Amino acid sequence: MNLDKVIICGHELHNHTHSYIHNAFYRTFKHLGYDVYWFNEDGKNNYPDDKIVDFNNSLYIVHGLESKNLPLNDTSLYIAHNVEWTGEEYKIPKNHTLINKTKGIPSNNIIGLQVYTTDCLKYLNYKNNKYYYFTSDKKSLFMPWATDLLPFEIDENIKNLESFEVKDISNFIGMPLQHNDRLREVLKKYNIKYEVYGGTFNKNSNKNKSIEENMKLIQESIIAPALQTEWQIEKNYIPCRIFKNISYGKMGITNSEAVYNLFNKKIIYSSNIEELVQKSLEFNKNKDRFSIIKELMTEVRDNHTYINRINFIIDFLELNIKKQ
């Protein structure tokens, strides 16, 4: 196969939590010099200045919730997250507008993409990286998401780390769940205000924030925990929020032992939210806190950006798929 472009299919920014993943893929492929395009659910180009006339010979990044207008051809590869397919030798998304009107995509051209959990451990490890896995038939990949910053942006935050204006506030960007209510209660005891932004899935909401705005809101937070649900903790799911908060310049704070271990126990961990807040506020008094945070930021910069995730995907395809 001669792939000459990347096409991301599904979402406009802020219309779903997965839109932030697609946005990170888009801006990172751009940064790496790829010819890249991003189309929304209606098949319209999110960036009309990115002119395209040929949808063949492409690497597609697809989300199953928004795949009804996915371009179908036999000259491209499809990296598909949570797409429900129909067909055998040729496949087509079950919600596609052309269902029963075209044979679809050769099944060998489709690679599933899922996030890392303990369920991955039954599969094959990729080049001794403990968070990258693939199935023996080479039809599915597994990896965590990552921070939405590029390495040079993290370096800028490292340089300015000690100059951030920190307030008695804890800002959260995303869709709050039950554990966030508990966090709000605990923070109130310390006279710390708790604010929530984003997570509306409404692209026109005034609660939506850009990457730059998200970053500033986290930087001004006295603490920025990345809390997880019971299912996520049980499954050792690694959230993108922990990578983002650290890359923005805050100490890593988690209620997941798996996340704690990922960072070699150098971040703050407790399964008890009140204890977690106490430990986090105490850390702010540590005279070595900036050097500890910088070390964590360097770890994210070197191993947990979308450059790392894209390199994994491309390397896997080069070694296992594109030669077929």
N, C-alpha and C positions, 0 to 999 in steps of 0.2 A: 504493500500500500504506500501511496505517496501523499501523506497528509500535509496540507499546506496552510491550514488555518484552524482556529479553535472557535466553536460556536456554543455558547451557553444558552440553554433553552429553559425558560420559565421564570416568572416573577418580575416585578418592578420593585425597586428599593422601597422597603418598609411595608410591603403588602403581606409578608409572612416572615417568620423567623428564618426560614431558609433563604430568603432574599439576601441576607447579610453574608451567607456563605457564597452565594453566587457573585455578590459584589466583590468579595475578597478574591475569588478565582479570577474575576474579570480584571481587577486592577493589578493583580500579580502577574497574570499572563501578559498584560500590557507592559508592565515594568520589565519583564524578561524579553521583550522584543517580539512577541508573537503577534500574528495577524489575528485579532480576536474580536468577536461580536457577541452581543447579549440581547436576546429576543424575549419579550414578555409572553404571557399566555395567549394573547390574541395574535401572536406571530409578528408583532410590530417591533422594530428595532428600538431598544431603549436609548441608543445613541445614534440618531439618524445620520450624523456626519461620518460614521463608520460605514462606508458604502460597500455593498456586497452584491454580486450578481450570480455567483455559483455556490451552491450548497453541497457540492460533492467534495470528496477528498478532505474531509474535515474530522477533527476530534470533537465530538459532542459531549457536553456536560449537561446531564438531564436530571430534573427532579420529577418524580412520578405524579405529584399533585397537579403539575402543570405540563402535561405532555400531549395534549390533544392536537396541537398543531406542529408537533415535532416533524421536521423534514426527514423523509425516509429515502435512503439510497443504499446501494451495495458497495460504495467506494469509501465509506467512512467507518470510523470506530465510535462506539457509543458508551460512555461511562455513565451508568444509570443508577441513581439513588432512589430506592423505593418505587420503582416503576412496576406496575402490574401488567404483565405481558400476556398476550394470547398467541397461539401458534406454536409450531415445533421447529421445523427447519428454517422457516421464516417467521419473524415475530413482529407484532405491532402493539402499541399500548392499548389496553382495553377501552380507554376513554377517547381514542383517537377519532377525529372527524372522518377519516377515510376507512373506518373499520368495515371489513367485508368488501372493500373496493380496491384493495391493493394487497399484494402478498407480503409486503413489509420489508424488514431488515434481516439479512442472513444471521442466524443465531450466533455464529462464530464471531460476528462483528460487535457483539454486546458483552460488556463487562459490568457486573454489578459492583456497586460501591456502598459499603456500610461503615458505620462508625465502630471504633474499637470498644469491645466489652469483653468480659471473661469468656463469652461464647466463641470468641476468635481462637482461643487457645487450642482448640481441637484441630485447627488448620495448620498450614505450613508457615513458618516464620520467614520473613524476608530479610536476608543478609544480616542476620543477628541483631536487627532492630526490634526490640521487644514490643513495639506498638504498631508494627506493620505486618500484616498477614495476608495470605491468599489461599484459595482452595486448590486442591490437587488438579482439578480440571482447568484451572486458570480462568475460571469464569466469574470470580468474585474477589474483590480487594477489600481490606479492612484497615482503617486508620482513624486516629482522632481528628477532629477539626483543629483549628490553630488560631493564633492572634490575627487580627485584620491589618496589623501594621507590617510594613516592610523593614528589613534590617536597618537601613539608614535612618528610618524614623525612630526606631528603638534607640539607636545611638544618640540621636538628638535628645531623647528623653533622659538617657543616662547622663549626658552632659549637663542638663538643666535640673537634675533630680533634686538638688538641695535648695532650689529657688522656688519650688511650687508653693503657692499660698494655700495652706491647709485650714479648713474651717471646722467648726463643731457640727458637722453634717456627714451623713453617709448616703451617697447617691447610688441608686441601683438602676441599671438600664436593661430592660427585658420584661418578660411577663412574670409578675410575682405569684408565688404559690404559698401554701400554708406556712412553710418555714420562714417566709419573709414576714408574715404577721408576727411570728414569735420574735424575730430579729427586731422589728419595730418596737415591740414591748420592752425588750431588754435595753435597747438604745435610749429609750425614754427615761429609764432610771438614771442614766448618765447625762441627761439633758442634751442628748445628741439628736438632731433632727434627721428624719429618714424621708427621702424623696425618691419617687419612682418615675422613670421616663421610658418611652418606647413601649414595645410589647402590645401595641394596639392592633396590629395587622391592618391598619387603615393608613394608606399612603398619604392621606391629606391631614392626618392628626398633627396638632401643634406639639404633641409629646414626642414626636420623632426627632431624632438628633443625628447629625452627621458624625463621621468617625472623629473629626476634630472636636466637636462638641462633647461627644461621649468621653473622649480622652480627658478633656478639661474637667468634666464633672467628676470623674474618678480621681483625678489628681488633687482636687480640692477636698476630697473626702478624708475624714480622719481615719476611717478604716473602710475597706471595700471587700467584704466577704464574697466568695463564690460558693453559695450554698446549693445543695443538691437534694433531690427527692430520695425516698427510701429505695425505690427501684433502681435509680442510678447508682446509689451507693452499693447496693447488693451486687449489681452487675459490673462494678468497677468502671463505669462510664466516666470518661474524661471530658469535662465541659470546656468549650472554647472560652468561657468567661474567665477561668483561672489564667489562661495564657494572655488574654487581653489585659486584665487588671495588672498583672505583673509587667507586661510590656509598656503599659502606660506610666508605670513608676510606683506602683503600690506593692506593699508586702503581700505575698500570697497567703490567703486565709481560706480554710476549707473544713467542711464537716465530713469529708470522704477520706478514709485511710488510703485508698488507692491513689488519690491525687497527692496525698502526703508522701507516699512512697515514690511516686514519679519524680518528685523533686528531692529525693534522698533525705527526706525528713528535715529539710531546711526551711520549710514554711510553717505556718501556724495551723495546728490541727486540734480539733476536739469534736466529738459527736454531740456534745452539749453546747447549745448556742450561747447560753449565758457565760459559760466558761470560755468559749471561743472569743467572745467580746472582751472579757477580762484580760485574756492573754494578749489580744491584739492591742488593746490600749496600753498595756504594760510594755509591749514591744516598742511603742513610740518613745519610750524613755531611754531606750538602749542607745548608748553613745556610738555603737558600731552599726546602727540600723541601715545607714546609707550604703555601706560596703556590702552588707548582707543582701540588700535589695538589688544592688548593681550586679552582684554575682548571679542572682536569679534572672534578672533581665538579660544578661549575657546568655544564659542557658536557653531562654525562650528565643532570643535572636538567632542563635546558632542551630536550634533544633525544632522549633515549633512555630514557624511562619508558613504561609502558603507556598513559599518557595520550596521548603522542605517537602511539603505534601505533593506539589506538582512534580518535583524531581522524582519522587517515588513512583508516581503514576507513569511518567514518561519513560523512566528507566525500565519499569516492569514491561511496558508495551514494547520497547526496543528489544528487550531480551526474549520476550515470550510470545508476542502477538504479531507485530508488524512484519516479522520474517516469514510468516506463514503464507 
